[in-house]
Amino acid sequence: VLDREGSRVVRYVRGRAVQVAGGTEAGSGAAQLNAGPTGRIYAAKGGRLYISDTGNHRVQRWDPGAKVGITVAGGHGCGSGADQL
């Protein structure tokens, strides 16, 4: 579940919330998200997550158990450049 207010992704296991991506506050670091109201999440095979981190104009990949995400698209501000979203 993408917790947009908390800028994190949580998985519910037997009624208990487990944080699997993001941090304790919004930000642009590798361990942070700023998904905002339009953020989306895609769960791939094997538990890998792709998160549209819209506030940071990037797509972050989080591997199972990772403490930080990897920018796989964008990350250099809003725009039409090859490294922008």
NORFEN-V703757 format. One record per residue. N is the residue number from 1. OMEGA is omega in whole degrees, 0 to 359 (999 if undefined). Layout:
BEGIN
n: (N	N)
omega: (OMEGA	OMEGA)
END
This chain:
BEGIN
n: (1	2	3	4	5	6	7	8	9	10	11	12	13	14	15	16	17	18	19	20	21	22	23	24	25	26	27	28	29	30	31	32	33	34	35	36	37	38	39	40	41	42	43	44	45	46	47	48	49	50	51	52	53	54	55	56	57	58	59	60	61	62	63	64	65	66	67	68	69	70	71	72	73	74	75	76	77	78	79	80	81	82	83	84	85)
omega: (178	178	186	179	181	181	180	174	179	175	179	180	181	177	181	180	178	179	181	178	179	184	182	178	179	178	184	178	181	180	183	175	173	190	179	186	182	179	179	180	176	178	180	178	178	176	177	181	172	186	174	183	192	179	178	178	180	171	180	174	177	177	179	179	182	177	179	176	178	178	180	176	178	179	181	177	180	178	183	179	181	179	181	174	999)
END
